[in-house]
Amino acid sequence: MQRNTLYFAAALLILALSGQRSALGAQRSGGQTGPIALSLADAIRLAERESEAVRVAQAGTDRARGQHLQARSQLFPDVAGSVSYQRAIQSQFEEVSKRLGNGGDSTSGSGSEGTDFADSPIARIFASPSTFILGLTASQTIYAGGRVRAGIAAAEAGRRAADLASRTARAQVVFQVAQAYFDAQVANQLHVIAESSFVQTERALAHTQLAREVGNAAEYDLIRAQVQRDNARPAVIGARTQRDVALIRLRQILNLPDGQPMMLSTPVEDATTSPVVFRTASDLVLVTPDTAVSERAFVRQSEENVRAQEQQLAAARAQRLPSVSLSTNYQRFAYPAEGTVFEDVWKYYFPSWTVSLGVSVPLFTGGRLRGQELVARANLAEARARHDEAREAAAFDTRLVIAQLEQAEAAYAASAGTDTQAARGYAISEVRFAEGIGTQLELTQARVDLETARANRVRAGRDVALARLGVALLRDLPFGVAAER
């Protein structure tokens, strides 16, 4: 008996130790066995980090900044340094130096003159097989007819447009995540409503069966109650499927694993009482929405595009004007003899410095400049037309979004009292039916009214939340996004 007790205690100790090791391993690996508590703000921050659209917009911003730096670089001199070594395999100057030094030319007079020429510094330089060159070059555009300034202005407009595009991408991600989040919440609540309705039909069936057994209900009432219970079952299955699909869509947007349970902690009702807007990279703050047409992001992008095309046209016109540039080239050459080790290296590097001023005037280009100017004019005309189109679309979209917000708020206010009244009416109908006072048709109608009222209130709350968020984000959202819910 004591031995069995000891075995049992040892087994409990082993199980406790293994459980501690498993918990420690899960803690080290970062594993999480329970459901993820995910708020709306957490979902937005996670989506911003995982969104491909945000990364693409950020790449466009970086590209625009790089193009602006390229354009500004033309205001500054271009300086480059070089180091080179040249080795001559065969040199005509080396052969001439050898022959003259050996007196190989019999017609040249005395040998001393040839020897003096071969030993001269110029002959040694040309006959040296090795040449070291240190170079420093610099060039500066002095006048380009305004092309440089126009290019810089166009690049600045492109950079501002890219920043606006990045804000638009982030705002669109916020709205899409909030839409998927609220859809999942609504689908979950509709599933709860469907299950509650199914429970009500089962309770009504139980009352009908009891009444049938005591002779207070007809067979028709029992069959009708069974049919209503069976018809409520597919509604539960459909609501469960819609909930699962909504959660899968939310997981895909957030790039979350499929096997991890997820619990949404921000109810739709909270979003209907506190409108939020996207200001910085992952922050949701309370602000006053800006619905001015001129402040819409895609309208401002079209304005920046017009400015950029105007500068491109100015740059195309400036190509007909002359350009003036100043350049300089400083070099030092060294011609070491074979096996020579310099005591003073810099002493044997001989300088060469040139400065040049150049003027370039296009005289004949075969129509290239005229073609570039026509292309720039066409791009400017298109940009202006698209800007007018963007303003018209923004005005319509703003009115539509505000009207949808007013409609959603009115529907939500109307559904608030209906939900409570329908719940009270069904409770009374259930008591009347249990007491034999009310009919089954009355109970069924009360249950349908309650289910409809609850579903309408849930959907109305989701519409209000998205409408308020759409108005709050209207300045940065693209056309048509806030109106499509």
N, C-alpha and C positions, 0 to 999 in steps of 0.2 A: 504493500500500500504506500509506504513512504517512497519506495523507488519510483512508482508511477507518478507520485506527486512531484518528485524531482524532475522526471522527464517532462512533465507538463509545464513546469516553471521554466525549464531550459528552452522548450519550444516557444513559449511566450516571449522570452528574452530574444531569441533569434528573430522572431517576427517583428518585434519592436525595433531591433537594430536594422533589419532590412528595410523597414518603412522609413527610418530616419535617413538611410543612405539614398533611398529613392527620392525622398523629398529634397535632399541636398543636391542630388544630381539634377533634378528638375529645376532647382533654383539656379544652379550654375549654368545650365544650358539655356536659361531664359524661357523654359517651357511654361505654358499656362494651360491648366486643365479646365478651369471654369470659363464661362462666357466672357467675351470682351465687352466692357461697358463703354459704349461709344456715344459721345455727345455730338451735337451738330458742329460745334467749333473744332472738336478733335477730327471729325470727318473732313472738314474743310482744310485743315492744316495738312492732314495726310494726303488728300487729293492734290493739293498744290505741290507737294513734294514728289508725287508719283505721276503727275499729269504730263503726257507727251506734248499737249498743246502749249503748256507753260514753258517747257524746255525749248520748243521750237521758237516761241516768241522771244525768249531770252537770247537765243542764238541770233535772231534777227536784230535785237538791240545791240549785241556785241558787234555784229557785222556793220551796223550803221555807225557805231563809234569808231570802228577801224577805218571806215571810208572817210569819216570826218578828219581823223588824224592824217590820212593820206593827202586829203585836200589841203590841210593847213601846212603840211611839210613843204609845200611850194613857196611859202613865205620865207623860209630859212635857207641858208646855203647848204649845198650838198657837198660834203667833205668825205674823202676816201683816202686811205693810206695803202701802200703796197710795198712788198719786199719781193725781189726776184733774183734769181741766179741763172746765169747763162753760160753754157760750156760749149765752146767751138770744137767740133770734131776735126774739121779741116778749115784752114783760114788762108785766103790768098795773101793777106797782109803778113802772116807769119812766114810764108814762102818767100815773099819779096824781101823781108828783113833778113832771112837766112842767106839768100843769094847775094844781096848787096853786102852783107857783113862778111862773106867769104870771097868777095871780089869776083863773083862769077861773071859780071858784065865787062868784057874786055874793051868795049868802046866808051866806057863811062869815064875814062881818065885814070887818075891815080887811085889806088886802093884805099887810101886814107879817107877820101871823100865818101866812098860807100860805107866804110866803117863808121864814119861820123853820122851818117843818116840812119843806119841800123841801130845805133846806140842813142838816138835822139828820143825824148819823151813821147813825141807823137807816134813814132814807129813802135815803141814798146806798148803804147796803149792799143794801137790797132792790131798788133801781133799777139796780144795777151789772149790765151785760150779761155780765161775765166773772167766773168764780168758780174759784179754785184751792183744792184740798182735799188736804192731807197727812194720811194716816190710819195708825194702828197699832192692831191688834186682837189680843187674846190671850184664850184660853179654856183652862180646866183642869177636868178631871173630878175632883171631890173624893171622891165615893162613888158606886159603881155596883152595889152589892150583891154584889161578887165576880166580876162578869162580866169585868173587865179581867184579873185574875189568872188566871182560868180560861182565857181566850183565850190568854194568854201560855204557860201550861203546855201547852195543846193544841198550840200552834205549836212549842214545844220538842220535844214528842214526835214531831211530824211531821218536824221537821228531823233528829232521830236516826234515824227510820225511813228517810228519804231517803238519809242517809249509808250506812246498811246496804244499801240497794238499790244504791247506787253500788259498794260493795265486792262485792256479789253479781254485778253485771254484769261487773266486771273479772275476777273469779274464773272466771265462766262463759266469758269470752273466752279466758282462759288455757287452760282445759280443752279447749275446742273447737279451738283452734289446735294444742295438743299432740296431740289426737286426729287431726286432719287431717295433721299432720306425721308422726306415727308410721304412719298408714295409707299415706302416700306412701312412707315408708321400707320398710314391709313389702311393698307392691306392687312396689317396685323389686327387693327381694331375691327375691321369688317369681318375678319375671321372669328374674333371673339363674339361679335354680334350674331354671326351665323351659328356658332356653337350654342350661344344662349337661346336663340330661337329654336334650335333643335331640342334642347333640354325642355323648353316650354311645350313643344309638341309631344314629347314623351310624357311629360306630366299630365297634359290634357288627355292623352291616350290612357294613362293609368286611371284617371278619374272616370273616363267613359267606360272602361272595362269594369270598374267597380260598380258603376251605375247600371251597367248591363246585367251584372250578376244578381243585383237586387231587384231588377225589373224596372228601374227608373229611366232606362235609355233604350232606344230601339237599335236593331241591328244596323240600320243605315247610319246612325250616329257613330257606331263603333267602326264600321268600314271607312267612313269619312275621316275619322281620327287616325286610323292606320295609314290611309293614303297621305294625309298631311304630314305624318311623321316620316314616311318613306320619301316624300318629295323634299323634305328639308335636308335629308342626308346628302344628296348631290350638291346642294348649295354649300354645305360645310366643306365638302371635298374641293369644290371650285374655289372657295375662299382660301383654303389652305394652299392650293396650288398657286394662286395669285400672290399670296404672301411669300411663298418660297421663291417665285420668279422675281419679285421686287427685291428680296434680299440678295439674290444672285446678281442682279444688276448693280446693286450698291457695292457688293464685294468686287465686282469687276472694275468699277470706277475707282475704287480705293486700292485695288491690287492686293486684296486680303485672301488668305488661303480658304479653300472651301470647307475644310473639316472643322475649323474653329467656330464655336458658337458665338453669336453676336447679340448683344442686348442694347437696344437704342434707348438712351436715357433722356433725350430731349423730347417731351411731348409736343404735339402740334399746338396745343392750347398756349404753351409758353411763347411760341413764335407769333401768335396772333395778338398778344398783348405787348410785345417789345420788338418793334421793327429794327432791323440791323442793316448795316451796309459795310462793304469791303473798302477799307482805306489803305492799309499797307499789306505787306506780304503775309498773310495769315491772321490778321486781326479783324474782329467784328466789333464795331463800336456804334453807339447811338449817335446819329447825326440827323440834320435836316436834309431831306432829299433835294437834289438839284435837277429840276426838270426843264431847264432852259434848252431850247433847240440848239443854240449856238455853242453850248457846252457839251453836247453829245460827242463821244469819243470818235465815232466814225465821221462826224461832220468836221471835227478839228483835224482828223487825218486827211480828209479831202482838201481842207484849206492848206495844210502843209504840202500836200502834193502839188497844188496850184503854185505855191511859192517856189517849190523846187523846179517845176517846169518853166516858170518865168526866168529863173536863173540859168537854166539850161539853154533857153533861147538867147539870153544875153551872152552866154559863153560862145554859142554858135555864131552870133554876129561878130563877136570880138576876134574870131579867127581871121577875118579879112584885114585886121590891123597888123602893123609890124610888131615884132617882138625883139627886145633887146636883152642880151645876157652877157654877163661878165664871168670869165673863167681864168684860173691860174693853175700852173703846173710846176711844182718844185721837185727836183730830183737830185740825187747824189749818186755818182758812178765811181766804182772802184775796179781797178784792173791789176790784181795781184799776180806776181810772177810765180812760177812753179816752185813749190816748197818754201815760199816766203811766209814768214810769220811777222805780222805788223807789231811794232812796238807801240805805235800810236795809231789805232785803227781809224779814227775820225780824220786824221791828217791825210789819209790816202783816198778819201771820198771827195770827189770833185763836184762842185755844185753846178746845177743848170736850172734856171728859173725863168719862166715865161708867163706873161699876162696878155690875155686877148679879150677884146670887146667885139661882140658879134651882133649884127642886125639881120633879121630874117623877115622878108616881105613875100607873101604869096602872090605870085604873078599869074600863074595859070595852073589850075588844079583839075581841069576837065569836068567841072560841074560838081565836084565833091563838096565844096563849101556851100553851094546853093542847095544841094540835096540835104545836107545836115541841117540847114536852117529851115527847110520845109518840114522835115521830120520834127524838129523842135516846136514849130508852130502848131503842127497837128497834135502833138502830145499836150501842148498847153490848152488848145481848144477842147480836147477830150477831158482834161482834168477839170476845166471850168464847168463843162456840162455835167460831169459826175458830181461835182460839188453842189450844183443846183439840185440835182436829183437826190443827193443825200439830205439836203435841207428839207425838201418836200417829204421824203420818207421819214425823217426824224419828227417832223411836225405831226404827221399822221400817227406814227408809232407812239408818241407821247400822249396824244389824246386817247388813243385806244387803251393804253396801259392804265391811265387814270380812270377811264370809264369802267374798265374791268375791276379795278380796286373798289370803286363805289358799288358796283354790282355785287362783288364778293362780300363786302362788309354788310350790305343790306340783307343778303341771303343768310349770312351767319347770324345776324341779329334776329331774323325771323325764325331761324331754326332753334334758337336758344330756348324759348318758351315752349315750343312744340315738343321738344324732347322730354321735358319734365311732365307736360300734360299727358303725352302718350304713355309714359311709364305709369303715371297715376291711373289713367284709364284702363290699362291692361291689368293692373293689380285689382281694380274693382271688378273687372269682367271675370277674372279668374275666381274671385270669391263668389260672385254670383253664379258662375258655372258649377263650382264645387257644392254650393248650397241648393242647386237645382232650380235657381230662379232665372239665370241667363241661359241662352241657347249656345250651341256650339258655333253657329255662324257668327254670333256676336263675339265670342272669344277669338275666333280666327281673324276676324276683321281687326280686333284690338291688337292682336299680335303682329299682324301685317303693318298696321299703323305705327306701332312701336319700332319695329325693325326699320321701316322707311325713315322715321324721324331720326333715329340714331345714325343711320347711314348718311342721311342728308347733313346732319350736324358735323359728322366727321369730315365729309367731303368739303363742306363749307369752310370748316376751320383750315383745311389744307389749302383751299383756294385763297383765303384771306392771307395766310402766311406767305404764300408764293407771290401774291399780288403786292403785298407790302415790301417784300424783299426785292421784287422787280422794280418798284418805284424807287426804292432806296439805291439800287444799283443802276438805275436808268442811265446815268451819265456815262458809265463805262461799258454798258452792255451793247452788243451789236444790234442792228435793226432786226426786229421780229422775235428776238429770243424771249423777252419778258412777256410778250403777248401769247406765246405758244406754251400752254400748260397742259 
